Amino acid sequence: MSFILADAWVVTMDRHRRVLDRGAVLVNGDRIAGVGDAADLLRDNPDAELIDCSGSIIIPGMVNTHTHLFQTLLKGLGDDMVLKKWFTCMTGPAAASLTHEDVHAGALHGCVESIRSGVTTLVDFMYVHPQPGLTEAVFDAFEETGLRGFVCRGFMTAGADLGVPEGLIEDIGDALADVAALARSRHQPDGRVRLGLAPCMIWTLDEESLRLTRALATREGLLLTTHVAETEFEIGHARRHYGRTDTGFLGDIGFLGPDVLAVHCVNCGSDDIEVLKRHDVKVSHNPCSNLYLASGIPPIPEMLAAGLTVALGADGPASSNNHNLFQAMKFAALIQKGVHRDATIMTAEKVLEMATIDGARAVGLEAEIGSIEVGKKADLVVVGATDPWMTPLHNPVSALVYSALGHEAQTVVIDGRIVMRDQVVTTVDARVVRQRAQAAADSLAGRAGIAHLKARSWPSAGF
């Protein structure tokens, strides 16, 4: 299939950061075959379909480096709680009651929501397994919707004394045996959907599990991701048990490396940043979730100054309430400006890099995706820019980061395939997906005993 997306702003994110006015992108098969003027591309490719994108901005598909797709079913049930309470009172009980239907319905909805908001690559952190086969349900959702990404099989091997439901604690041997089986049956080493490993967080793991996980990731060549320094509780737990921060501990036991994606890093100090840099660890910044759970604001400017690769994540919708990376971009820029009282410390251009090329770099795919360049995979998003909140438009990057609300994506291309056209998802029936997700969400809340959180009192203030 060959087509030309024509007559739009083209924000290439190439190494020169070129922005073309009334530019065009030629797609041939699964690759970008040309970037430039529409007339020139059409003259040389007369059989290509011409798709009018006037009044739009074309960007590389965005990379959401962290979410929990099953949490799509839990939107709004954990409002106004810190992470420890949020997990033990709501997310944990819900996770312990998950069925295959729940996971599949939530994952499908999350994948559709991601496509609708311009995400073409997603890292799912599936860390709860109350019954076998749930990771398969996530893989199925990726395959059905056409999304690119990593399905990271996670686990918890400890934490019952801290409120982790017994049904979620796994034997590390069983968990890693399941990973090995998935590597044989579902992993595509050079394909669109790949397997990863996701040990959950320091207070739900033991040292042996971390060492064995590191060994398996190295042996199978899998992306390795884990929550790091998300809350002060985690730091306190690590200091009590290991005499140092979780970052320092992970570095000392040989867990860290360039294939590790460290999520959150809110409470990383200068020594922790040095450890991350020494091991070339990548960071997933999840600003909306960190604010929602009152976890804090990570030292992103210091990380960038140290030379770390920092990407963006939406986190699970139970702690950010959607998969919207446009919101993550705006929050990522604004919170650092406010905290540091420096309007220049985080620019629109930088956070767009974090959502695209740096996101690709964070998952080891920068040679394939993350920018609009000839030879790269055709993962593209056409963002409408004619609505009132986007106009008048002076600068396309500013409009994307500071004006867009997240539903402006018009057409989405993944691997050269148009998976959404004129805001209609072409791979699945979005209406049926929404209905299934609502039914699964209602059923899960009832079974988990958390339905009362739907009808809470009206807390106008926290005092």
C-alpha positions in Angstrom: 0.0 0.0 0.0 1.3 3.4 -1.0 -0.1 6.8 0.1 0.9 10.4 0.6 -0.2 12.5 3.6 -0.2 15.9 2.0 -0.2 19.6 2.8 0.3 19.7 6.5 2.8 21.0 9.0 5.3 18.1 9.3 7.2 18.1 12.6 9.9 15.6 11.6 11.8 15.2 14.9 14.8 14.3 12.8 18.3 15.3 14.1 17.9 18.7 12.6 14.4 19.0 14.1 13.0 20.2 10.7 9.5 21.5 10.7 8.0 21.7 7.2 5.1 24.1 6.3 2.7 22.4 3.8 4.9 19.3 3.7 4.0 15.8 2.8 5.0 12.2 3.8 5.1 9.2 1.4 4.4 5.8 2.9 5.2 2.7 0.9 4.5 -0.6 2.6 5.5 -0.3 6.3 8.1 2.4 5.7 8.4 6.1 5.2 9.6 6.5 1.6 9.7 10.2 1.2 9.4 13.5 3.1 9.0 16.8 1.3 6.7 18.5 -1.2 3.4 16.7 -2.1 3.6 17.6 -5.8 7.1 16.2 -6.1 6.2 13.0 -4.2 3.1 12.5 -6.3 4.9 13.0 -9.6 7.4 10.3 -8.7 4.7 8.0 -7.2 1.6 8.5 -9.4 -0.2 5.4 -8.1 0.0 6.5 -4.5 -3.3 7.6 -2.8 -3.3 11.3 -2.0 -4.7 12.0 1.5 -5.5 15.7 2.1 -4.1 16.7 5.5 -4.5 20.5 5.1 -5.2 22.2 8.4 -3.3 19.5 10.2 0.0 18.7 11.9 1.8 15.4 11.1 4.0 14.1 13.9 5.8 10.8 14.6 3.6 8.4 16.5 4.0 9.0 20.2 5.5 6.5 22.6 3.8 5.9 25.9 6.5 4.3 27.9 4.4 3.2 30.9 0.9 2.1 31.6 -1.2 -0.7 33.1 -3.9 -1.6 30.7 -6.0 -3.6 33.1 -6.4 -0.4 35.1 -8.6 1.0 32.3 -11.4 -0.6 34.2 -10.7 1.3 37.4 -10.9 5.0 36.3 -12.0 7.2 39.1 -12.2 4.7 41.9 -8.9 5.6 43.5 -9.3 9.4 43.6 -7.6 11.4 46.4 -5.5 8.6 47.9 -1.7 8.3 48.3 -0.2 5.3 46.5 0.0 2.9 49.5 -3.7 3.3 50.4 -4.7 3.5 46.7 -3.1 0.0 46.1 -4.2 -1.8 49.3 -7.8 -0.4 49.4 -8.7 -0.3 45.7 -6.2 -1.5 43.1 -5.0 -4.6 44.9 -8.5 -6.0 45.6 -9.6 -5.3 42.0 -6.4 -6.9 40.6 -7.0 -10.0 42.7 -10.4 -10.4 41.1 -9.4 -10.1 37.5 -10.6 -12.5 34.9 -9.4 -13.1 31.3 -12.5 -11.2 30.1 -11.7 -8.2 32.3 -8.1 -8.0 31.2 -8.9 -8.4 27.5 -11.8 -5.8 27.7 -9.6 -3.3 29.6 -6.6 -3.8 27.3 -8.7 -3.4 24.1 -10.2 -0.2 25.5 -6.8 1.1 26.5 -5.3 0.3 23.1 -8.2 2.1 21.3 -7.9 5.1 23.6 -4.2 5.2 22.9 -4.7 5.2 19.2 -7.4 7.9 19.4 -4.9 10.1 21.2 -2.0 9.7 18.9 0.0 6.9 20.7 1.4 4.3 18.3 3.8 2.5 20.7 2.8 1.4 24.2 4.7 -0.2 27.0 2.2 -2.2 29.1 3.3 -3.2 32.6 1.2 -6.2 33.5 2.2 -7.1 37.0 -0.9 -8.8 38.4 -1.7 -12.5 37.8 -4.5 -13.9 40.0 -5.0 -16.6 37.3 -3.0 -18.0 34.4 -3.0 -16.7 30.9 -3.8 -13.0 31.6 -0.7 -11.7 29.7 -2.1 -13.5 26.6 -5.2 -11.4 26.8 -3.0 -8.2 26.6 -1.1 -9.6 23.6 -4.4 -10.3 21.9 -5.5 -6.7 22.3 -2.3 -5.4 20.8 -2.7 -7.7 17.8 -6.4 -6.9 17.3 -6.0 -3.1 17.4 -2.7 -3.0 15.4 -0.8 -1.1 18.2 3.0 -1.4 18.4 4.6 -2.1 21.8 5.9 -4.2 24.6 3.7 -6.4 26.8 5.8 -6.7 29.9 5.0 -9.7 32.1 5.3 -8.5 35.7 5.0 -10.1 39.1 5.2 -9.6 42.8 7.0 -12.1 45.0 6.6 -10.5 48.4 4.6 -7.8 50.3 1.8 -9.7 52.1 2.7 -8.0 55.3 2.4 -4.7 53.6 -1.1 -5.3 52.1 -0.4 -7.1 48.8 -3.2 -9.7 48.4 -2.0 -13.2 48.8 -3.5 -14.1 45.4 -1.2 -11.7 43.6 2.1 -13.0 45.1 3.8 -15.5 42.8 6.6 -17.9 43.1 9.5 -16.5 41.1 10.1 -19.8 39.4 6.6 -20.0 38.2 6.5 -16.4 37.0 9.8 -16.7 35.1 8.7 -20.1 33.6 5.6 -18.3 32.2 7.9 -15.5 30.8 10.0 -18.2 29.1 6.9 -19.8 27.6 5.6 -16.4 26.4 9.0 -15.7 24.8 8.6 -18.9 22.7 4.9 -18.4 21.8 4.3 -14.6 21.5 7.5 -12.6 21.5 8.5 -11.1 18.1 12.2 -10.0 18.6 12.0 -7.7 15.5 8.2 -7.5 15.3 5.5 -5.0 16.2 4.6 -6.6 19.5 7.4 -7.7 21.9 7.7 -9.3 25.3 9.3 -7.5 28.3 9.8 -8.2 32.0 8.3 -6.0 34.7 9.1 -6.9 38.4 6.8 -4.5 40.2 8.4 -2.4 42.9 11.0 -2.8 45.7 8.5 -3.5 48.5 6.8 -6.3 46.5 10.0 -8.2 45.6 13.0 -10.0 47.1 16.6 -9.9 46.1 16.7 -13.4 44.6 13.7 -12.5 42.3 15.5 -9.4 41.0 18.7 -11.3 40.3 16.9 -14.1 38.5 14.9 -11.6 36.5 18.0 -9.8 35.4 19.5 -13.0 34.3 16.5 -14.0 32.2 16.2 -10.5 30.6 19.9 -10.8 29.6 19.5 -14.3 28.2 16.3 -13.6 26.2 17.2 -10.0 25.2 14.0 -8.6 26.8 13.2 -5.0 27.8 13.3 -4.8 31.6 11.1 -2.2 33.4 10.3 -1.6 37.0 8.9 1.1 39.3 11.8 3.1 41.0 11.7 5.6 43.8 8.1 6.4 43.2 7.3 7.3 46.8 9.0 8.1 50.1 7.5 4.8 51.4 9.6 2.9 48.9 12.8 4.8 49.8 12.1 4.1 53.5 11.5 0.4 52.9 14.7 0.1 50.9 16.8 1.8 53.5 15.4 -0.4 56.3 16.0 -3.6 54.4 19.0 -2.8 52.3 20.7 0.2 53.9 20.4 2.3 50.8 17.9 3.7 48.3 16.2 1.3 45.9 18.2 2.8 43.0 21.5 2.2 44.9 20.4 -1.3 45.8 19.4 -2.2 42.2 22.7 -0.9 41.0 24.7 -2.8 43.5 23.1 -6.2 42.7 23.7 -5.8 38.9 20.1 -5.3 38.0 20.5 -2.0 36.2 21.7 -1.6 32.6 20.9 0.1 29.3 18.0 -2.2 28.7 16.3 -1.0 31.9 13.4 1.4 31.8 13.0 2.9 35.3 9.5 4.3 35.9 8.8 7.4 38.0 12.1 8.1 39.8 10.3 10.8 41.8 12.5 10.5 44.8 15.9 10.1 43.1 18.6 12.3 44.6 21.9 13.3 42.9 23.6 10.0 43.9 20.7 8.0 42.4 20.9 10.0 39.2 24.6 9.3 39.0 23.8 5.5 39.4 21.2 5.7 36.7 23.6 7.5 34.3 26.5 5.1 35.0 24.3 2.2 34.0 22.7 4.1 31.1 19.2 3.4 32.5 16.3 5.1 30.7 13.6 7.0 32.7 9.8 7.0 32.2 8.4 10.3 33.6 4.7 10.1 34.5 3.7 13.6 35.6 0.0 13.2 35.8 0.1 10.0 37.9 2.8 11.5 40.2 0.6 14.5 40.9 -2.6 12.4 41.2 -1.1 10.2 43.9 0.7 13.0 45.6 4.0 11.2 45.1 5.9 14.3 44.2 7.7 15.9 41.3 10.9 14.1 39.9 14.1 16.1 39.3 13.7 15.9 35.5 15.9 18.9 34.7 18.7 17.4 36.7 18.3 14.1 34.9 18.5 15.8 31.6 21.5 17.8 32.6 23.2 14.5 33.6 22.6 13.1 30.1 19.8 10.6 30.9 17.2 9.6 28.4 13.9 10.7 29.8 10.6 9.7 28.1 6.9 10.1 29.0 4.3 7.8 30.3 0.6 8.2 31.1 0.7 5.4 33.8 -2.4 3.3 34.4 -5.8 5.0 34.2 -6.4 4.1 37.9 -3.9 6.8 38.7 -4.1 9.2 35.8 -7.6 8.4 34.5 -6.7 8.1 30.8 -3.9 7.2 28.4 -3.6 10.8 27.1 0.0 11.7 26.3 -0.9 15.2 25.3 -1.9 15.8 28.9 1.4 14.3 30.0 3.3 16.6 27.7 1.7 19.7 29.1 2.0 18.7 32.7 5.6 17.7 32.2 6.4 21.2 30.9 4.3 23.2 33.3 5.2 21.6 36.7 8.9 22.1 36.2 8.4 25.8 35.3 6.3 26.3 38.4 8.5 24.4 40.8 11.7 26.0 39.6 10.1 29.4 38.8 11.9 29.3 35.5 9.8 29.5 32.4 12.7 28.2 30.2 13.6 25.1 32.3 11.3 22.8 30.3 10.2 23.8 26.8 7.5 22.5 24.5 10.1 21.3 22.1 11.8 19.2 24.8 8.6 17.5 26.0 7.6 16.7 22.4 11.1 15.0 22.1 10.3 13.1 25.2 7.0 11.9 23.7 8.5 10.8 20.4 12.2 10.3 19.7 13.3 10.0 23.3 10.4 7.5 23.9 11.7 5.5 21.0 15.2 5.7 22.5 13.9 4.6 25.9 12.7 1.3 24.5 15.6 0.7 22.1 13.7 1.5 18.9 15.2 4.9 17.9 16.5 3.4 14.7 13.0 2.4 13.7 10.5 4.9 15.1 10.2 8.3 16.8 10.9 10.6 13.9 9.7 11.1 10.3 12.7 10.1 8.2 13.0 8.0 5.1 13.6 4.4 5.9 12.0 4.4 9.3 8.8 2.6 10.1 5.6 4.4 9.1 4.2 5.3 12.5 2.5 8.6 12.0 -0.2 10.8 13.5 -2.2 13.5 11.7 -3.4 15.9 14.3 -6.2 18.2 13.4 -5.4 21.9 14.1 -8.6 23.7 13.0 -10.6 23.5 16.2 -11.1 26.6 18.4 -8.7 25.5 21.1 -5.9 25.0 18.5 -6.4 28.2 16.5 -5.2 30.8 15.8 -2.0 28.7 15.2 1.4 30.4 15.1 3.7 27.6 16.0 2.8 23.9 15.5 4.9 22.6 18.4 3.4 25.1 20.9 -0.1 24.1 19.6 0.6 20.4 20.2 1.9 20.8 23.7 0.1 23.7 25.2 -3.2 23.9 23.2 -4.2 20.4 22.2 -6.6 18.5 24.5 -5.7 15.0 23.3 -8.6 14.1 21.1 -7.4 16.0 18.0 -5.7 13.0 16.2 -7.5 12.5 12.9 -5.6 9.7 11.2 -3.1 7.2 12.7 -0.7 5.0 10.8 1.2 2.1 12.5 3.6 -0.1 10.5 2.2 1.5 7.3 -1.3 0.5 8.1 -4.0 3.1 8.7 -5.5 2.0 12.0 -7.6 5.2 12.4 -9.0 7.4 9.6 -11.1 10.5 10.1 -11.2 9.6 13.8 -12.7 6.2 13.1 -10.6 3.3 14.3 -10.5 0.8 11.5 -9.2 -2.3 13.2 -11.9 -2.9 15.8 -15.4 -1.6 16.5 -14.8 1.1 19.1 -18.4 1.2 20.2 -18.4 -2.5 21.1 -15.0 -2.1 22.8 -16.5 0.7 25.0 -19.6 -1.4 25.9 -17.5 -4.4 26.8 -15.2 -2.3 29.0 -18.0 -0.7 30.9 -19.6 -4.1 31.6 -16.3 -5.5 32.7 -15.6 -2.5 34.9 -19.0 -2.7 36.6 -18.7 -6.5 37.2 -15.1 -6.2 38.5 -16.0 -3.4 41.0 -18.8 -5.5 42.4 -16.7 -8.7 42.7 -13.8 -6.9 44.2 -16.0 -5.2 46.9 -15.0 -1.7 45.7 -18.2 -0.6 44.1 -18.9 1.7 47.1 -16.1 3.9 45.8 -18.4 4.9 42.9 -20.8 6.8 45.2 -18.4 8.4 47.7 -19.3 11.5 49.7 -18.6 15.0 48.4 -15.2 15.9 49.9 -14.8 19.6 49.0 -11.5 19.8 50.8 -9.0 17.6 52.6 -9.6 19.1 56.0 
